[in-house]
Amino acid sequence: MTDVLAPRPATAPRTYLTHSQPLWRRMLMTHDAVMIAILIVVSVVAVSSIPRFGTPLTLSYLLLDVTPILLCALPVALILISGDIDLSVASAVGISNVMLGWLYAQGVGIEFAMLAGVACGLVVGVVNGFLVAVLGLPSLAVTIGTLALFRGIAIGMLGTDSITAFPVELKSLANANFPGSGVPLVTVVLVLAIVVFAIVLHLTPFGRSVYAIGRGRDTARFSGVRTARATFLLFALSGLVAGLVGVFYTFRYGSARGDNAEGLELAVIAGVVLGGVSIFGGRGRIAGVVAGVLLIGLLQSVLRFLNNSADVINIAIGGLLVLSVVIPLLAGRISQAVASARRPSLASTAAGHEPHRKGDK
């Protein structure tokens, strides 16, 4: 009883460590800031050196072309941060595009055809999520398989035919700009999607669980994170967004073909990794992803202006993808080597001071 009533010892006031670097350095010396700076420099050089590149018409085409890539990149970034990968995103866009066109050609109303297109993308995501999260299969093998599976279904449904007889109003709406500017209306949807994904990733418990899974799946599970549920939701979300992109893609280009959006996954993955998302999981920010995808779209537009073929553009994007993986890896190893080299000297310095401290006593 005496122990219970005894006064509790005073606790030491909580203290916080000060940052080793000033705020401006922590804000500017980041991968996101570097990507934004590169994007600005490339934009200025392109506008000043290429005739007619800085016109509102060019801006409109640039934003319209980059919208499908950036929309698909947002959920794919979350999947990469969680330590998985989704290579089937382009096939999900393709099957959504084909299903919409095929149903509309059969006489189904355009509203139902659009819903069916979105549902097709969601089905692709659910299949991926089930195989990866529930059965525990590796996401790389699963999404390569579903990439081929759903692309094959899309081509099999239409063969070499294409469907172009879509309502003119919807095609005009998908390509419309704000009056007097080169900013497409779809930019509003794009900005809202960026804000929503940024909030989900950076400001919610779900976002923190995505980072935790990427840094260590077993550790996250033992910490109480429902890893399988989060992984399933991420793949389903990726499929849902791809389905919506498939609908936009249909009216943007006014056609449904089996090979539509083929190769889109290359630009998506390249933009995400270039934006600072680690291919090994656990690291990345939405701001960097946006900058990386915009840089990819800008480079594509510049290369088209310079009359380069699609093969040259793919080579450039592939090269960027390789560099964006190799450079951070080499930088990390160099940083570790420098830290290891400094460690013995610090230890010897500390040892050299030890006798002096004893002597003082």
TORTILO-39508 format. One record per residue (C-alpha): residue number from 1; residue in one letter; x, y, z. Coordinates in steps of 0.5 Angstrom, whole numbers. Layout:
% residues N
+-----+----+-------+-------+-------+
:   i : aa :     x :     y :     z :
+-----+----+-------+-------+-------+
: NUM :  A :     X :     Y :     Z :
...
+-----+----+-------+-------+-------+
END
This chain:
% residues 361
+-----+----+-------+-------+-------+
:   i : aa :     x :     y :     z :
+-----+----+-------+-------+-------+
:   1 :  M :     0 :     0 :     0 :
:   2 :  T :     6 :     5 :     2 :
:   3 :  D :     9 :     3 :    -5 :
:   4 :  V :     2 :     5 :    -9 :
:   5 :  L :     2 :    12 :    -5 :
:   6 :  A :     9 :    14 :    -6 :
:   7 :  P :    10 :    20 :   -10 :
:   8 :  R :    12 :    18 :   -17 :
:   9 :  P :    19 :    20 :   -19 :
:  10 :  A :    19 :    26 :   -24 :
:  11 :  T :    20 :    25 :   -31 :
:  12 :  A :    25 :    28 :   -35 :
:  13 :  P :    22 :    33 :   -40 :
:  14 :  R :    22 :    31 :   -47 :
:  15 :  T :    27 :    34 :   -52 :
:  16 :  Y :    28 :    33 :   -59 :
:  17 :  L :    34 :    33 :   -63 :
:  18 :  T :    35 :    39 :   -68 :
:  19 :  H :    36 :    37 :   -75 :
:  20 :  S :    43 :    37 :   -78 :
:  21 :  Q :    41 :    41 :   -84 :
:  22 :  P :    37 :    47 :   -85 :
:  23 :  L :    30 :    47 :   -87 :
:  24 :  W :    32 :    50 :   -94 :
:  25 :  R :    37 :    45 :   -96 :
:  26 :  R :    32 :    39 :   -93 :
:  27 :  M :    27 :    42 :   -98 :
:  28 :  L :    31 :    44 :  -104 :
:  29 :  M :    37 :    38 :  -104 :
:  30 :  T :    31 :    33 :  -105 :
:  31 :  H :    30 :    28 :  -111 :
:  32 :  D :    23 :    32 :  -112 :
:  33 :  A :    27 :    39 :  -113 :
:  34 :  V :    32 :    36 :  -117 :
:  35 :  M :    27 :    33 :  -122 :
:  36 :  I :    23 :    39 :  -122 :
:  37 :  A :    29 :    44 :  -124 :
:  38 :  I :    31 :    39 :  -129 :
:  39 :  L :    24 :    39 :  -132 :
:  40 :  I :    24 :    47 :  -132 :
:  41 :  V :    31 :    47 :  -135 :
:  42 :  V :    28 :    42 :  -141 :
:  43 :  S :    22 :    46 :  -142 :
:  44 :  V :    26 :    53 :  -142 :
:  45 :  V :    31 :    50 :  -147 :
:  46 :  A :    25 :    47 :  -152 :
:  47 :  V :    21 :    53 :  -152 :
:  48 :  S :    27 :    58 :  -154 :
:  49 :  S :    30 :    53 :  -159 :
:  50 :  I :    25 :    49 :  -162 :
:  51 :  P :    20 :    54 :  -167 :
:  52 :  R :    13 :    54 :  -165 :
:  53 :  F :    14 :    49 :  -159 :
:  54 :  G :    12 :    54 :  -154 :
:  55 :  T :     5 :    55 :  -157 :
:  56 :  P :    -2 :    54 :  -153 :
:  57 :  L :    -3 :    48 :  -159 :
:  58 :  T :     3 :    45 :  -157 :
:  59 :  L :     1 :    45 :  -149 :
:  60 :  S :    -5 :    42 :  -150 :
:  61 :  Y :    -3 :    36 :  -154 :
:  62 :  L :     3 :    35 :  -149 :
:  63 :  L :    -2 :    35 :  -143 :
:  64 :  L :    -7 :    31 :  -147 :
:  65 :  D :    -2 :    26 :  -149 :
:  66 :  V :     1 :    26 :  -142 :
:  67 :  T :    -6 :    25 :  -138 :
:  68 :  P :    -6 :    17 :  -139 :
:  69 :  I :     1 :    16 :  -137 :
:  70 :  L :     0 :    20 :  -131 :
:  71 :  L :    -6 :    18 :  -129 :
:  72 :  C :    -4 :    10 :  -129 :
:  73 :  A :     3 :    12 :  -126 :
:  74 :  L :    -1 :    15 :  -119 :
:  75 :  P :    -3 :     8 :  -117 :
:  76 :  V :     3 :     4 :  -120 :
:  77 :  A :     7 :     9 :  -116 :
:  78 :  L :     4 :     6 :  -109 :
:  79 :  I :     5 :    -1 :  -112 :
:  80 :  L :    12 :     0 :  -113 :
:  81 :  I :    13 :     4 :  -106 :
:  82 :  S :    10 :    -3 :  -103 :
:  83 :  G :    15 :    -7 :  -106 :
:  84 :  D :    11 :   -10 :  -112 :
:  85 :  I :    10 :    -8 :  -119 :
:  86 :  D :     4 :    -8 :  -124 :
:  87 :  L :     6 :    -9 :  -132 :
:  88 :  S :    -1 :   -10 :  -134 :
:  89 :  V :    -3 :    -3 :  -133 :
:  90 :  A :    -3 :    -2 :  -141 :
:  91 :  S :    -7 :    -8 :  -142 :
:  92 :  A :   -12 :    -6 :  -137 :
:  93 :  V :   -13 :     0 :  -141 :
:  94 :  G :   -13 :    -4 :  -148 :
:  95 :  I :   -18 :    -9 :  -146 :
:  96 :  S :   -23 :    -3 :  -143 :
:  97 :  N :   -22 :     1 :  -149 :
:  98 :  V :   -24 :    -5 :  -154 :
:  99 :  M :   -30 :    -7 :  -149 :
: 100 :  L :   -33 :     0 :  -150 :
: 101 :  G :   -32 :     0 :  -157 :
: 102 :  W :   -34 :    -7 :  -158 :
: 103 :  L :   -41 :    -7 :  -154 :
: 104 :  Y :   -42 :     0 :  -157 :
: 105 :  A :   -42 :    -3 :  -164 :
: 106 :  Q :   -46 :    -9 :  -162 :
: 107 :  G :   -52 :    -3 :  -161 :
: 108 :  V :   -51 :    -2 :  -153 :
: 109 :  G :   -52 :     5 :  -150 :
: 110 :  I :   -46 :     9 :  -150 :
: 111 :  E :   -47 :    10 :  -142 :
: 112 :  F :   -47 :     2 :  -141 :
: 113 :  A :   -41 :     1 :  -145 :
: 114 :  M :   -37 :     6 :  -141 :
: 115 :  L :   -39 :     3 :  -135 :
: 116 :  A :   -37 :    -4 :  -138 :
: 117 :  G :   -30 :    -1 :  -140 :
: 118 :  V :   -29 :     1 :  -133 :
: 119 :  A :   -31 :    -6 :  -130 :
: 120 :  C :   -26 :    -9 :  -135 :
: 121 :  G :   -20 :    -5 :  -132 :
: 122 :  L :   -23 :    -7 :  -125 :
: 123 :  V :   -23 :   -14 :  -127 :
: 124 :  V :   -16 :   -14 :  -129 :
: 125 :  G :   -14 :   -11 :  -122 :
: 126 :  V :   -18 :   -16 :  -118 :
: 127 :  V :   -15 :   -22 :  -122 :
: 128 :  N :    -8 :   -19 :  -120 :
: 129 :  G :    -9 :   -17 :  -113 :
: 130 :  F :   -12 :   -24 :  -112 :
: 131 :  L :    -6 :   -28 :  -115 :
: 132 :  V :    -1 :   -23 :  -111 :
: 133 :  A :    -4 :   -22 :  -105 :
: 134 :  V :    -8 :   -28 :  -103 :
: 135 :  L :    -4 :   -33 :  -107 :
: 136 :  G :     2 :   -30 :  -105 :
: 137 :  L :     5 :   -30 :  -112 :
: 138 :  P :    11 :   -26 :  -115 :
: 139 :  S :     8 :   -19 :  -118 :
: 140 :  L :    13 :   -19 :  -123 :
: 141 :  A :    11 :   -26 :  -126 :
: 142 :  V :     3 :   -25 :  -125 :
: 143 :  T :     3 :   -18 :  -128 :
: 144 :  I :     7 :   -20 :  -134 :
: 145 :  G :     2 :   -26 :  -135 :
: 146 :  T :    -4 :   -22 :  -135 :
: 147 :  L :    -1 :   -17 :  -139 :
: 148 :  A :     0 :   -22 :  -145 :
: 149 :  L :    -7 :   -25 :  -143 :
: 150 :  F :   -11 :   -19 :  -143 :
: 151 :  R :    -8 :   -16 :  -149 :
: 152 :  G :    -9 :   -23 :  -153 :
: 153 :  I :   -16 :   -22 :  -151 :
: 154 :  A :   -17 :   -15 :  -153 :
: 155 :  I :   -14 :   -17 :  -160 :
: 156 :  G :   -18 :   -23 :  -161 :
: 157 :  M :   -24 :   -19 :  -160 :
: 158 :  L :   -23 :   -14 :  -165 :
: 159 :  G :   -18 :   -17 :  -169 :
: 160 :  T :   -15 :   -12 :  -174 :
: 161 :  D :   -21 :    -8 :  -174 :
: 162 :  S :   -22 :    -2 :  -171 :
: 163 :  I :   -28 :     2 :  -169 :
: 164 :  T :   -29 :     9 :  -170 :
: 165 :  A :   -36 :    11 :  -170 :
: 166 :  F :   -37 :    14 :  -163 :
: 167 :  P :   -41 :    20 :  -161 :
: 168 :  V :   -38 :    27 :  -163 :
: 169 :  E :   -40 :    30 :  -157 :
: 170 :  L :   -36 :    26 :  -153 :
: 171 :  K :   -30 :    26 :  -157 :
: 172 :  S :   -30 :    34 :  -157 :
: 173 :  L :   -31 :    34 :  -150 :
: 174 :  A :   -25 :    29 :  -149 :
: 175 :  N :   -20 :    34 :  -153 :
: 176 :  A :   -23 :    41 :  -151 :
: 177 :  N :   -19 :    46 :  -148 :
: 178 :  F :   -21 :    52 :  -143 :
: 179 :  P :   -23 :    58 :  -147 :
: 180 :  G :   -18 :    62 :  -150 :
: 181 :  S :   -12 :    57 :  -147 :
: 182 :  G :    -8 :    51 :  -149 :
: 183 :  V :   -10 :    48 :  -142 :
: 184 :  P :   -15 :    42 :  -143 :
: 185 :  L :   -21 :    41 :  -139 :
: 186 :  V :   -19 :    34 :  -137 :
: 187 :  T :   -13 :    37 :  -133 :
: 188 :  V :   -18 :    39 :  -128 :
: 189 :  V :   -19 :    31 :  -127 :
: 190 :  L :   -12 :    30 :  -127 :
: 191 :  V :   -10 :    35 :  -122 :
: 192 :  L :   -16 :    32 :  -117 :
: 193 :  A :   -13 :    25 :  -118 :
: 194 :  I :    -6 :    28 :  -116 :
: 195 :  V :    -9 :    31 :  -110 :
: 196 :  V :   -13 :    25 :  -108 :
: 197 :  F :    -7 :    20 :  -109 :
: 198 :  A :    -2 :    25 :  -105 :
: 199 :  I :    -7 :    26 :   -99 :
: 200 :  V :    -8 :    18 :   -99 :
: 201 :  L :     0 :    17 :   -99 :
: 202 :  H :     3 :    22 :   -95 :
: 203 :  L :    -3 :    24 :   -90 :
: 204 :  T :    -7 :    17 :   -88 :
: 205 :  P :    -5 :    11 :   -84 :
: 206 :  F :    -6 :     7 :   -91 :
: 207 :  G :    -1 :    11 :   -94 :
: 208 :  R :     4 :    10 :   -88 :
: 209 :  S :     2 :     2 :   -89 :
: 210 :  V :     4 :     2 :   -96 :
: 211 :  Y :    11 :     5 :   -94 :
: 212 :  A :    12 :     0 :   -88 :
: 213 :  I :    10 :    -6 :   -93 :
: 214 :  G :    15 :    -3 :   -98 :
: 215 :  R :    21 :    -3 :   -92 :
: 216 :  G :    19 :   -10 :   -90 :
: 217 :  R :    13 :   -14 :   -91 :
: 218 :  D :    14 :   -19 :   -85 :
: 219 :  T :    16 :   -13 :   -80 :
: 220 :  A :    10 :    -9 :   -83 :
: 221 :  R :     5 :   -16 :   -82 :
: 222 :  F :     8 :   -17 :   -75 :
: 223 :  S :     7 :    -9 :   -73 :
: 224 :  G :    -1 :   -10 :   -75 :
: 225 :  V :    -1 :    -8 :   -82 :
: 226 :  R :    -6 :   -12 :   -86 :
: 227 :  T :    -1 :   -13 :   -92 :
: 228 :  A :    -5 :   -18 :   -96 :
: 229 :  R :   -11 :   -13 :   -96 :
: 230 :  A :    -7 :    -7 :   -97 :
: 231 :  T :    -4 :   -10 :  -103 :
: 232 :  F :   -10 :   -13 :  -106 :
: 233 :  L :   -13 :    -6 :  -106 :
: 234 :  L :    -7 :    -3 :  -109 :
: 235 :  F :    -8 :    -7 :  -115 :
: 236 :  A :   -15 :    -7 :  -115 :
: 237 :  L :   -14 :     1 :  -115 :
: 238 :  S :    -9 :     1 :  -121 :
: 239 :  G :   -14 :    -3 :  -125 :
: 240 :  L :   -20 :     1 :  -124 :
: 241 :  V :   -16 :     7 :  -126 :
: 242 :  A :   -13 :     4 :  -132 :
: 243 :  G :   -21 :     2 :  -134 :
: 244 :  L :   -22 :    10 :  -133 :
: 245 :  V :   -16 :    12 :  -137 :
: 246 :  G :   -19 :     7 :  -142 :
: 247 :  V :   -25 :    10 :  -143 :
: 248 :  F :   -22 :    17 :  -144 :
: 249 :  Y :   -17 :    14 :  -149 :
: 250 :  T :   -23 :    12 :  -153 :
: 251 :  F :   -26 :    19 :  -154 :
: 252 :  R :   -19 :    22 :  -154 :
: 253 :  Y :   -17 :    18 :  -160 :
: 254 :  G :   -24 :    17 :  -163 :
: 255 :  S :   -22 :     9 :  -164 :
: 256 :  A :   -22 :     2 :  -161 :
: 257 :  R :   -17 :    -2 :  -163 :
: 258 :  G :   -14 :    -9 :  -160 :
: 259 :  D :    -7 :    -5 :  -160 :
: 260 :  N :    -9 :     1 :  -157 :
: 261 :  A :    -4 :     4 :  -151 :
: 262 :  E :     1 :    -2 :  -153 :
: 263 :  G :     7 :     0 :  -150 :
: 264 :  L :     4 :     5 :  -145 :
: 265 :  E :     7 :     1 :  -139 :
: 266 :  L :    14 :     3 :  -141 :
: 267 :  A :    13 :    10 :  -140 :
: 268 :  V :     9 :     9 :  -134 :
: 269 :  I :    14 :     5 :  -130 :
: 270 :  A :    20 :    10 :  -133 :
: 271 :  G :    16 :    16 :  -130 :
: 272 :  V :    15 :    13 :  -124 :
: 273 :  V :    22 :    11 :  -123 :
: 274 :  L :    25 :    17 :  -126 :
: 275 :  G :    21 :    21 :  -121 :
: 276 :  G :    25 :    18 :  -115 :
: 277 :  V :    20 :    12 :  -113 :
: 278 :  S :    25 :     6 :  -111 :
: 279 :  I :    24 :     0 :  -115 :
: 280 :  F :    26 :    -4 :  -109 :
: 281 :  G :    20 :    -1 :  -105 :
: 282 :  G :    19 :     4 :   -99 :
: 283 :  R :    21 :    10 :  -102 :
: 284 :  G :    18 :    15 :  -107 :
: 285 :  R :    13 :    21 :  -107 :
: 286 :  I :     8 :    24 :  -111 :
: 287 :  A :    11 :    30 :  -113 :
: 288 :  G :    17 :    27 :  -116 :
: 289 :  V :    12 :    22 :  -120 :
: 290 :  V :     9 :    28 :  -123 :
: 291 :  A :    15 :    31 :  -125 :
: 292 :  G :    18 :    25 :  -127 :
: 293 :  V :    12 :    23 :  -132 :
: 294 :  L :    12 :    31 :  -134 :
: 295 :  L :    19 :    30 :  -136 :
: 296 :  I :    18 :    24 :  -140 :
: 297 :  G :    12 :    27 :  -144 :
: 298 :  L :    16 :    33 :  -145 :
: 299 :  L :    22 :    29 :  -148 :
: 300 :  Q :    17 :    25 :  -152 :
: 301 :  S :    14 :    32 :  -155 :
: 302 :  V :    21 :    35 :  -156 :
: 303 :  L :    23 :    28 :  -160 :
: 304 :  R :    17 :    28 :  -164 :
: 305 :  F :    18 :    36 :  -166 :
: 306 :  L :    25 :    34 :  -168 :
: 307 :  N :    22 :    29 :  -173 :
: 308 :  N :    24 :    22 :  -169 :
: 309 :  S :    21 :    16 :  -170 :
: 310 :  A :    17 :    12 :  -165 :
: 311 :  D :    23 :     7 :  -164 :
: 312 :  V :    28 :    13 :  -163 :
: 313 :  I :    23 :    15 :  -157 :
: 314 :  N :    22 :     8 :  -154 :
: 315 :  I :    30 :     8 :  -154 :
: 316 :  A :    30 :    14 :  -151 :
: 317 :  I :    25 :    12 :  -145 :
: 318 :  G :    28 :     6 :  -144 :
: 319 :  G :    35 :     9 :  -143 :
: 320 :  L :    32 :    14 :  -138 :
: 321 :  L :    29 :     8 :  -135 :
: 322 :  V :    36 :     4 :  -134 :
: 323 :  L :    39 :    10 :  -132 :
: 324 :  S :    34 :    12 :  -127 :
: 325 :  V :    35 :     5 :  -124 :
: 326 :  V :    42 :     5 :  -124 :
: 327 :  I :    44 :    12 :  -122 :
: 328 :  P :    41 :    12 :  -115 :
: 329 :  L :    44 :     5 :  -114 :
: 330 :  L :    51 :     7 :  -116 :
: 331 :  A :    50 :    13 :  -111 :
: 332 :  G :    47 :     9 :  -105 :
: 333 :  R :    53 :     4 :  -106 :
: 334 :  I :    58 :    10 :  -106 :
: 335 :  S :    55 :    14 :  -100 :
: 336 :  Q :    56 :     7 :   -96 :
: 337 :  A :    63 :     6 :   -99 :
: 338 :  V :    64 :    14 :   -96 :
: 339 :  A :    61 :    12 :   -90 :
: 340 :  S :    65 :     6 :   -89 :
: 341 :  A :    71 :     9 :   -90 :
: 342 :  R :    70 :    15 :   -85 :
: 343 :  R :    68 :    10 :   -80 :
: 344 :  P :    75 :     8 :   -78 :
: 345 :  S :    78 :    15 :   -78 :
: 346 :  L :    72 :    17 :   -73 :
: 347 :  A :    73 :    11 :   -69 :
: 348 :  S :    81 :    12 :   -68 :
: 349 :  T :    79 :    20 :   -67 :
: 350 :  A :    75 :    18 :   -61 :
: 351 :  A :    80 :    13 :   -59 :
: 352 :  G :    85 :    18 :   -59 :
: 353 :  H :    81 :    23 :   -54 :
: 354 :  E :    80 :    17 :   -49 :
: 355 :  P :    86 :    17 :   -45 :
: 356 :  H :    86 :    25 :   -45 :
: 357 :  R :    79 :    25 :   -42 :
: 358 :  K :    81 :    19 :   -37 :
: 359 :  G :    87 :    24 :   -35 :
: 360 :  D :    83 :    30 :   -33 :
: 361 :  K :    79 :    26 :   -28 :
+-----+----+-------+-------+-------+
END
